[in-house]
Amino acid sequence: MNHKSRLTVVIPLLTDLRGAVTGGAVGWCFHNGTQRTTKNNRPRRSFDLSEQRLMDQLNSEELKVLAGARLVVDEIHGSGESSSKR
C-alpha cells in the first residue's frame, strides 16, 4: 500500500473520531468490516471474533488508526486527566 492509500484510510477515520469527541459523542465505532470481493468475505474483522482476537486481525494501517485515536482523544481532553474524569 502506498503513502496516498494509507492516508485515505487513516485520516478519514481520525477526522471522524475527532468530530465525535469534540461533539461529545458517547461512542465511536472503529468499523473495518468485511472484504466483499474475497472468498467468504474474509477477513471479517471486528465482527467475527470466533477464530482470532480483534487486535490480531488488524493490519498495519488499522493499528496506526488506533495509535492516532489515543493522540486525538488526549489532544482534546488533555493527556494528564485520569480516565474517570473523561
OpenMM code with the backbone's topology and positions (N, CA, C; nanometers):
from openmm import Vec3, app, unit

residues = "MET ASN HIS LYS SER ARG LEU THR VAL VAL ILE PRO LEU LEU THR ASP LEU ARG GLY ALA VAL THR GLY GLY ALA VAL GLY TRP CYS PHE HIS ASN GLY THR GLN ARG THR THR LYS ASN ASN ARG PRO ARG ARG SER PHE ASP LEU SER GLU GLN ARG LEU MET ASP GLN LEU ASN SER GLU GLU LEU LYS VAL LEU ALA GLY ALA ARG LEU VAL VAL ASP GLU ILE HIS GLY SER GLY GLU SER SER SER LYS ARG".split()
positions = [
    Vec3(0.0852, -0.1175, 0.0000),
    Vec3(0.0000, 0.0000, 0.0000),
    Vec3(0.0897, 0.1237, 0.0000),
    Vec3(0.0621, 0.2174, -0.0892),
    Vec3(0.1460, 0.3370, -0.0959),
    Vec3(0.1012, 0.4416, 0.0064),
    Vec3(0.1791, 0.5473, 0.0174),
    Vec3(0.1527, 0.6507, 0.1182),
    Vec3(0.0147, 0.7136, 0.0994),
    Vec3(-0.0232, 0.7415, -0.0256),
    Vec3(-0.1534, 0.8039, -0.0520),
    Vec3(-0.2672, 0.7124, -0.0074),
    Vec3(-0.2582, 0.5809, -0.0351),
    Vec3(-0.3650, 0.4889, 0.0072),
    Vec3(-0.3737, 0.4820, 0.1583),
    Vec3(-0.2590, 0.4864, 0.2258),
    Vec3(-0.2615, 0.4823, 0.3723),
    Vec3(-0.3344, 0.6034, 0.4269),
    Vec3(-0.3083, 0.7183, 0.3692),
    Vec3(-0.3738, 0.8396, 0.4172),
    Vec3(-0.5240, 0.8336, 0.3950),
    Vec3(-0.5681, 0.7684, 0.2889),
    Vec3(-0.7119, 0.7601, 0.2632),
    Vec3(-0.7799, 0.6690, 0.3641),
    Vec3(-0.7047, 0.5870, 0.4333),
    Vec3(-0.7609, 0.5015, 0.5381),
    Vec3(-0.7521, 0.5707, 0.6738),
    Vec3(-0.6355, 0.6202, 0.7089),
    Vec3(-0.6096, 0.6728, 0.8422),
    Vec3(-0.6768, 0.8081, 0.8663),
    Vec3(-0.6582, 0.9017, 0.7772),
    Vec3(-0.7075, 1.0377, 0.8001),
    Vec3(-0.8596, 1.0448, 0.8150),
    Vec3(-0.9385, 0.9830, 0.7263),
    Vec3(-1.0843, 0.9938, 0.7443),
    Vec3(-1.1334, 0.9339, 0.8769),
    Vec3(-1.0743, 0.8243, 0.9198),
    Vec3(-1.1166, 0.7641, 1.0459),
    Vec3(-1.0825, 0.8531, 1.1640),
    Vec3(-0.9644, 0.9131, 1.1625),
    Vec3(-0.9265, 1.0010, 1.2727),
    Vec3(-1.0033, 1.1331, 1.2684),
    Vec3(-1.0370, 1.1796, 1.1491),
    Vec3(-1.1200, 1.3000, 1.1373),
    Vec3(-1.2581, 1.2737, 1.1953),
    Vec3(-1.3131, 1.1574, 1.1645),
    Vec3(-1.4437, 1.1179, 1.2178),
    Vec3(-1.4383, 1.1087, 1.3701),
    Vec3(-1.3331, 1.0488, 1.4231),
    Vec3(-1.3171, 1.0380, 1.5681),
    Vec3(-1.3068, 1.1764, 1.6320),
    Vec3(-1.2287, 1.2634, 1.5713),
    Vec3(-1.2128, 1.3991, 1.6258),
    Vec3(-1.3489, 1.4686, 1.6345),
    Vec3(-1.4300, 1.4540, 1.5315),
    Vec3(-1.5635, 1.5131, 1.5323),
    Vec3(-1.6518, 1.4534, 1.6393),
    Vec3(-1.6407, 1.3228, 1.6584),
    Vec3(-1.7215, 1.2565, 1.7609),
    Vec3(-1.6823, 1.3037, 1.9008),
    Vec3(-1.5534, 1.3097, 1.9289),
    Vec3(-1.5069, 1.3515, 2.0618),
    Vec3(-1.5398, 1.4986, 2.0856),
    Vec3(-1.5134, 1.5820, 1.9879),
    Vec3(-1.5424, 1.7245, 2.0015),
    Vec3(-1.6916, 1.7496, 2.0206),
    Vec3(-1.7738, 1.6714, 1.9525),
    Vec3(-1.9182, 1.6866, 1.9621),
    Vec3(-1.9793, 1.6232, 2.0854),
    Vec3(-1.8983, 1.5580, 2.1664),
    Vec3(-1.9476, 1.4976, 2.2897),
    Vec3(-2.0141, 1.3623, 2.2709),
    Vec3(-1.9809, 1.2933, 2.1640),
    Vec3(-2.0411, 1.1619, 2.1391),
    Vec3(-2.0088, 1.0646, 2.2517),
    Vec3(-2.1027, 0.9791, 2.2802),
    Vec3(-2.0846, 0.8776, 2.3834),
    Vec3(-1.9967, 0.7638, 2.3321),
    Vec3(-1.9989, 0.7385, 2.2026),
    Vec3(-1.9203, 0.6305, 2.1459),
    Vec3(-1.8760, 0.6614, 2.0046),
    Vec3(-1.7858, 0.5799, 1.9556),
    Vec3(-1.7352, 0.5910, 1.8189),
    Vec3(-1.7041, 0.4508, 1.7721),
    Vec3(-1.7428, 0.4170, 1.6522),
    Vec3(-1.7233, 0.2814, 1.6001),
    Vec3(-1.6054, 0.2770, 1.5044),
    Vec3(-1.5071, 0.1970, 1.5399),
    Vec3(-1.3933, 0.1712, 1.4507),
    Vec3(-1.4370, 0.0551, 1.3628),
    Vec3(-1.5018, 0.0869, 1.2512),
    Vec3(-1.5663, -0.0131, 1.1678),
    Vec3(-1.4779, -0.0462, 1.0483),
    Vec3(-1.4190, -0.1643, 1.0487),
    Vec3(-1.3365, -0.2027, 0.9349),
    Vec3(-1.3981, -0.3172, 0.8556),
    Vec3(-1.4978, -0.3830, 0.9074),
    Vec3(-1.5847, -0.4741, 0.8346),
    Vec3(-1.5259, -0.5871, 0.7534),
    Vec3(-1.6035, -0.6291, 0.6538),
    Vec3(-1.5681, -0.7445, 0.5714),
    Vec3(-1.5028, -0.7017, 0.4411),
    Vec3(-1.4493, -0.7987, 0.3727),
    Vec3(-1.3925, -0.7788, 0.2396),
    Vec3(-1.4901, -0.8395, 0.1395),
    Vec3(-1.5700, -0.7592, 0.0777),
    Vec3(-1.6775, -0.8088, -0.0089),
    Vec3(-1.6286, -0.8731, -0.1382),
    Vec3(-1.5040, -0.8537, -0.1737),
    Vec3(-1.4536, -0.9071, -0.3002),
    Vec3(-1.3727, -1.0357, -0.2827),
    Vec3(-1.3651, -1.0881, -0.1624),
    Vec3(-1.2865, -1.2092, -0.1387),
    Vec3(-1.3780, -1.3278, -0.1076),
    Vec3(-1.3233, -1.4467, -0.1207),
    Vec3(-1.3994, -1.5674, -0.0918),
    Vec3(-1.4458, -1.5661, 0.0541),
    Vec3(-1.5722, -1.5926, 0.0765),
    Vec3(-1.6329, -1.5957, 0.2102),
    Vec3(-1.6232, -1.4626, 0.2842),
    Vec3(-1.6023, -1.3540, 0.2105),
    Vec3(-1.5902, -1.2194, 0.2697),
    Vec3(-1.4837, -1.2128, 0.3785),
    Vec3(-1.3775, -1.2882, 0.3636),
    Vec3(-1.2715, -1.2899, 0.4642),
    Vec3(-1.1614, -1.1926, 0.4274),
    Vec3(-1.0975, -1.1302, 0.5226),
    Vec3(-1.1234, -1.1443, 0.6657),
    Vec3(-1.2459, -1.0646, 0.7082),
    Vec3(-1.3183, -1.1163, 0.8051),
    Vec3(-1.4372, -1.0496, 0.8593),
    Vec3(-1.3986, -0.9825, 0.9913),
    Vec3(-1.3104, -0.8895, 0.9835),
    Vec3(-1.2573, -0.8254, 1.1028),
    Vec3(-1.3639, -0.7485, 1.1792),
    Vec3(-1.3448, -0.7406, 1.3075),
    Vec3(-1.4286, -0.6673, 1.4024),
    Vec3(-1.5609, -0.7352, 1.4326),
    Vec3(-1.6096, -0.8168, 1.3423),
    Vec3(-1.7398, -0.8763, 1.3639),
    Vec3(-1.7325, -1.0265, 1.3884),
    Vec3(-1.6260, -1.0904, 1.3482),
    Vec3(-1.6113, -1.2338, 1.3679),
    Vec3(-1.4882, -1.2579, 1.4537),
    Vec3(-1.5116, -1.2750, 1.5823),
    Vec3(-1.4013, -1.2983, 1.6753),
    Vec3(-1.3935, -1.4448, 1.7160),
    Vec3(-1.4619, -1.5313, 1.6419),
    Vec3(-1.4656, -1.6736, 1.6772),
    Vec3(-1.3346, -1.7446, 1.6456),
    Vec3(-1.2561, -1.6907, 1.5522),
    Vec3(-1.1322, -1.7577, 1.5125),
    Vec3(-1.0061, -1.6840, 1.5552),
    Vec3(-1.0189, -1.5534, 1.5787),
    Vec3(-0.8997, -1.4740, 1.6088),
    Vec3(-0.9393, -1.3485, 1.6862),
    Vec3(-0.8522, -1.3068, 1.7797),
    Vec3(-0.8766, -1.1841, 1.8567),
    Vec3(-0.8733, -1.0633, 1.7638),
    Vec3(-0.9459, -0.9597, 1.8004),
    Vec3(-0.9528, -0.8397, 1.7172),
    Vec3(-0.8149, -0.7815, 1.6901),
    Vec3(-0.7348, -0.7627, 1.7928),
    Vec3(-0.6043, -0.6987, 1.7743),
    Vec3(-0.5127, -0.7798, 1.6831),
    Vec3(-0.5334, -0.9108, 1.6791),
    Vec3(-0.4534, -0.9957, 1.5912),
    Vec3(-0.4993, -0.9876, 1.4462),
    Vec3(-0.6182, -0.9344, 1.4231),
    Vec3(-0.6730, -0.9238, 1.2884),
    Vec3(-0.6410, -0.7911, 1.2208),
    Vec3(-0.6008, -0.6903, 1.2972),
    Vec3(-0.5798, -0.5574, 1.2410),
    Vec3(-0.4533, -0.5507, 1.1567),
    Vec3(-0.4632, -0.4811, 1.0441),
    Vec3(-0.3448, -0.4637, 0.9609),
    Vec3(-0.2668, -0.3412, 1.0095),
    Vec3(-0.1564, -0.3126, 0.9455),
    Vec3(-0.0691, -0.2043, 0.9937),
    Vec3(-0.1376, -0.0677, 0.9885),
    Vec3(-0.2218, -0.0452, 0.8900),
    Vec3(-0.2906, 0.0839, 0.8808),
    Vec3(-0.3952, 0.0983, 0.9907),
    Vec3(-0.4660, -0.0077, 1.0214),
    Vec3(-0.5657, -0.0038, 1.1288),
    Vec3(-0.4986, 0.0161, 1.2640),
    Vec3(-0.3810, -0.0407, 1.2820),
    Vec3(-0.3065, -0.0189, 1.4058),
    Vec3(-0.2625, 0.1276, 1.4167),
    Vec3(-0.2314, 0.1905, 1.3041),
    Vec3(-0.1964, 0.3332, 1.3050),
    Vec3(-0.3172, 0.4170, 1.3459),
    Vec3(-0.4360, 0.3768, 1.3013),
    Vec3(-0.5570, 0.4491, 1.3402),
    Vec3(-0.5749, 0.4406, 1.4914),
    Vec3(-0.5563, 0.3220, 1.5486),
    Vec3(-0.5722, 0.3080, 1.6935),
    Vec3(-0.4703, 0.3916, 1.7695),
    Vec3(-0.3466, 0.3932, 1.7224),
    Vec3(-0.2444, 0.4761, 1.7876),
    Vec3(-0.2810, 0.6237, 1.7754),
    Vec3(-0.3281, 0.6628, 1.6590),
    Vec3(-0.3689, 0.8014, 1.6382),
    Vec3(-0.4912, 0.8375, 1.7197),
    Vec3(-0.5794, 0.7410, 1.7431),
    Vec3(-0.7016, 0.7662, 1.8200),
    Vec3(-0.6666, 0.8121, 1.9612),
    Vec3(-0.5696, 0.7505, 2.0202),
    Vec3(-0.5272, 0.7910, 2.1549),
    Vec3(-0.4774, 0.9348, 2.1549),
    Vec3(-0.4003, 0.9701, 2.0518),
    Vec3(-0.3477, 1.1063, 2.0417),
    Vec3(-0.4608, 1.2073, 2.0235),
    Vec3(-0.5613, 1.1735, 1.9432),
    Vec3(-0.6752, 1.2629, 1.9209),
    Vec3(-0.7494, 1.2875, 2.0516),
    Vec3(-0.7796, 1.1818, 2.1240),
    Vec3(-0.8536, 1.1956, 2.2497),
    Vec3(-0.7718, 1.2742, 2.3515),
    Vec3(-0.6437, 1.2434, 2.3624),
    Vec3(-0.5579, 1.3161, 2.4569),
    Vec3(-0.5471, 1.4638, 2.4200),
    Vec3(-0.5410, 1.4936, 2.2904),
    Vec3(-0.5310, 1.6326, 2.2457),
    Vec3(-0.6562, 1.7113, 2.2860),
    Vec3(-0.7712, 1.6496, 2.2751),
    Vec3(-0.8968, 1.7185, 2.3043),
    Vec3(-0.9237, 1.7254, 2.4543),
    Vec3(-0.8993, 1.6159, 2.5243),
    Vec3(-0.9310, 1.6104, 2.6675),
    Vec3(-0.8116, 1.6378, 2.7574),
    Vec3(-0.6935, 1.6404, 2.7022),
    Vec3(-0.5736, 1.6598, 2.7835),
    Vec3(-0.5203, 1.5270, 2.8290),
    Vec3(-0.3921, 1.5040, 2.8113),
    Vec3(-0.3337, 1.3740, 2.8428),
    Vec3(-0.3113, 1.3537, 2.9921),
    Vec3(-0.3227, 1.4593, 3.0726),
    Vec3(-0.2977, 1.4457, 3.2152),
    Vec3(-0.4178, 1.4040, 3.2966),
    Vec3(-0.5356, 1.4000, 3.2351),
    Vec3(-0.6568, 1.3659, 3.3104),
    Vec3(-0.6646, 1.2167, 3.3361),
    Vec3(-0.7253, 1.1828, 3.4457),
    Vec3(-0.7496, 1.0411, 3.4726),
    Vec3(-0.8684, 0.9956, 3.3906),
    Vec3(-0.8777, 0.8659, 3.3653),
    Vec3(-0.9855, 0.8136, 3.2825),
    Vec3(-1.1212, 0.8341, 3.3500),
    Vec3(-1.1242, 0.8504, 3.4817),
    Vec3(-1.2534, 0.8716, 3.5499),
    Vec3(-1.3115, 1.0089, 3.5230),
    Vec3(-1.2282, 1.1024, 3.4804),
    Vec3(-1.2765, 1.2374, 3.4517),
    Vec3(-1.3240, 1.2531, 3.3088),
    Vec3(-1.2999, 1.1522, 3.2251),
    Vec3(-1.3387, 1.1600, 3.0836),
    Vec3(-1.4776, 1.1117, 3.0641),
] * unit.nanometer
topology = app.Topology()
chain = topology.addChain("A")
for resn in residues:
    res = topology.addResidue(resn, chain)
    for name in ("N", "CA", "C"):
        topology.addAtom(name, app.Element.getBySymbol(name[0]), res)
